[in-house]
Amino acid sequence: MKKLLLHLDTDPIPSAFDQAVAYDSNVDNVIAYGGITRDNVTPHVHGMIFTRGGKNLKNSAIFIGGSNVPASEMVGNAVKKAFFGPVKVSVMLDPNGSNTTAAAIARKVMSDYDITGKKVVIIGSGPVGQRSALFLLKEGAAEVVITSRDITRSKAIVHQMKEAYGIDVTPGQARSDESVAALLKDAHVAIAAGPAGVCVIPDIAWKNSDSLEVIADVNAVPPQGVEGLEVMDNGTEKQGIRFYGAIAIGNFKMKVHRGAIESLYESNDQFLDETTIYDIACKVDKQ
């Protein structure tokens, strides 16, 4: 029986990237729909669960994507509500690649590096930055600071993360090169998770820190998110600091993404979100 993947995207046009990765993950056919909302998703779900039954349900799965992370998460909740009893299929939630990317960042940062008791500063408070904070705190980081240009936004996000995950994240403000330098002064790990094509960590900020040991950047669009970092850096040491660039992180992210898709077909009752995708990343990292 063929492996089918129902690709539900909250954007008008389903992501070609996500479909390509699905085929590279040994999916036989991808059925893709754009413009998916929590209000129109149920008939699509029923189309998948009513066509196959019993043990054959594990050959069908659902992938939820889209650039609007909150909207995709609402679709994920609606998909779960459309199931009933054992009549369900496995689901992967990875809007904007945030879950797989953050998992890859965390695993790269911890390559031969003990995060226990360390201070991490994340420049950028979007979904990737938030999930990276979650993973690193769970792995034993002493403190994670998550920043935006507006401290009010940072505080709101920290509050949301406390409610969602029960973790304590420190809010920070990164309005200028000087403020970033101050944030990094006593940090051990710095992660640039800002917008593409924007340098959020100038070299003066990381060069003036005596404590920094690891720096990672997810921005592959010039200029890099970290001045002096190269996209191909993969543990490259500069001035005693290990650097990880967007390509090195992205290569591992692809392994995690493919591994997660492949795992969907092991059973019909999985829901892969940020936490379970991170578990898969840990397994991939040990292979």
N, C-alpha and C positions, 0 to 999 in steps of 0.2 A: 504493500500500500504506500502511495506517495506521501511524502512529508509536505504538508501545506502550512503556509504562514500567512495569516491575515494581518496585513500591515495597516494600522489605523493611525492616521496623521491628522493633527489638529490644524495644520497649514492647508491652504487650498490645493496645493500640489504635493503628493507624497514624496518624501526624500529619496532621491536616486541613490544617495550614499547608503542609506539603511537597507535598501533593496539589494544593492550590490553585495553588501556584507552578508546578507541572508543567503544569497546564492553561494557565496564562498564558504558558508557554514553548512553546506550539504543539504540545504532546503531544495526540494524538487520544484515547488512553484510558489510564488508570492502573489497574493491577491491584495492589491493596494487601493485604499480609498483616502482621499483628502477631505478637508472640511468636516472632520468628525467632531462632534460635541457630545456631552453627556446626555443630551436629549434625543439624539438620532442614532446612538451607537447600538442599542439593544437588538434591532433586526439583524445587524451584521453579526453580532455574537451568536444569535440563535441560528443563523445560517451555517455557522461552524459546528455548533454542538448537536444539531439535529440530524446532520448528514452521516454521522458516524457514532457508533455506540460501543459500550463496553470497553474492552481492551484496545479497540481501534481509535478511541478518543485521543490517545497519546500521540497519534500521528498528525494531529492538528494543533496549532498553537497561534497565539496572538502577540504581535509586537505593537506597542504604543509609542509613538514619537511625536515630534512637532517642536517648533521653536518656543512656544508658550508653555513653560513648565507647569504653572498652576492649572492651566486648561487641560493639559495632558494628564495630570494627576486626578482631576475630576473625572476624566474619561475612564481612567483606571478603576476608580471607585464604582462607576456605573457599570463597567464590564463585570466586576465581581457580583454586583447585584443582579445581573442578568443570568447568572448561573443558578442552579438549584440542585441541592443534594450532590450526588456524585457526577451529575451531568455538567461537566466543566472541562476546560482545556487549560494548559499552562500559558502564562502571560509573562511578557517581559516589558518593563516600563523603563524607558531610557530617553526621555525628552531632551532634545538638543544635545544628546550624547553626554549629559551631565553626570549620570551615575557611573558609566564606564570610564569617563575621563578622570573624574575625581578618584576613583579606585586606582587608576593607573598612576596618578600623581602620588598618592599615598605610598604605593608599593615602590615606586622609584625613589622617593625620599628615604625610605627605609632599606634600601639596598645596602647590605652590610653596615647598617647604621641603626643604633639603638635610640629610639625616640623617647624612651622612658625618662621622665623628669626634665624634658627639654621645653624650651619656649619657642612657639611657632608664631610667625606673623604672616597673615594672608592679606595681600593687597588686592582687593576685589571681593565684593560681598554677594555675587550672584550665586546661582545654584551650584556651580563647580566649586567655588570657594566655600560655600556652606557645607557641602558634602565632604570636602577635604578636611574641614575642621572636625566634623563628626568622626571620621575614620581615625584621624591622628589622636584625638582625645581618647577614643576607645582603645587605642594601642598603647596608651600610657603617657602621652604628652602632659607635662605639668600645667601648661597654659597655652591656649590658642587665642590669638587676637585676630579678629576679622574686621576689615576696614572698608570704609567708603569715603567719599569726599564730604559727606554730610553725617555728622555724628548721630543725628536723630535717626537716620536710616539704619546705621549700624546698631543702635540700641534696639530698634524695632525688630531687626533680624535676630539679634541675640535673644530677645524675649520669645520670638517664635520658635527658635531652636530649643529653648528650655522647655517650652510646652510640648513640642513634638517629640523630642528625644531625651529629655531629662538631663541635658548636659549644660555645663556652665562655660560659655564662651565670653571672652572679653571684647567689648566694642572699642573700636579705634577710629581715628580720623586721619585720612591721608590727602590733605588739601594741597600740599606743596612738596618739593624735593626735601626741604628742611624737616617737614613733619615726618616724612618717610624715614629719613636718616635717624630721627629721634626714636621712632618705633623699632628700628633695627639695632639700635645701640647695644642692647643686651639680649638680642634674640639669637637662637641657635639655628633656626631654620626660617627661610623666607620663601614664600610662594607668590609668584605673580599670576593672578587670575583675573586680570583686567580685560578691557575690550581689545579686539584685534587691532594691531597697528599702532598701539600706544605704549610708550615706555613709562612704566609706573615705578620702576626701581632704578634710579640713575646710579652710575658707578660710584659717585661720591658717597651715596648712602651705604652701599655694601662694603666699600673699601675702608670706610671709617669705623666699621664695627670690628671689635676685637673678639667677639664671641661667635660670629656666624660660622657654621660648619657645612651647611647644605643650602643651595638655592635652586629652585625649580621654576620654569616658565612654560605656560601652555600656549603662548602667542606665537604662531608660525608666520605671521604677516609682518614684514619690516615696517617700522623699526621694532626690534624685539621688546618684550615686556621688561627685560632686564638688560641694561646697557653693559656691553662686554660679554654677554652670553651668546653662544651660537646654537642654532636649532638642532644641530647634530650632537651637541655635548651630551655625553652619557656617562656621568660620573667624572667628567674632566676636571682635573684639579687646577685651580688658579688661585694663587696667593693663599694656599692652604684651605680653600673652600671647594667642595664638590658642586659641579654645575650639571643640571639636567635640562635640556632644551625640548622644544615642542615636538620635534620629530622622534626623539628617543622616547618621550612619553607617549606620543601617538602610536608608535609601533607596538608598544605594550598594550595600549588601549584597544587596538584592533584584535589582539589575541584574547583579551577579556571579552570583547563584544562577540567574537566568534564562539568562544567557549560557552558563553551564556546562551546564545541561540541554540547551539548543539544540545545543551542540557535540557532545553524545553521538551525534547522528545523522549526523555527518560521516563516521564510519567505525565498524567493529565491534570495534576493538582498543584502545580508550582505557581507562585507569584513572585517574580524576580523584580525587586525594587532596589533602592540604594544599599540596604544592608545585605541582602542576599547576593547581589551582584559583587559586593566587596568580598564576600566569602568565596565566590568563584575566582576573583582576582588573586586571592591568597593561594588557592589551589594551583592556578596557572603559574604563579610565581615560583612554586616549588617544583614544577615539571622540568 
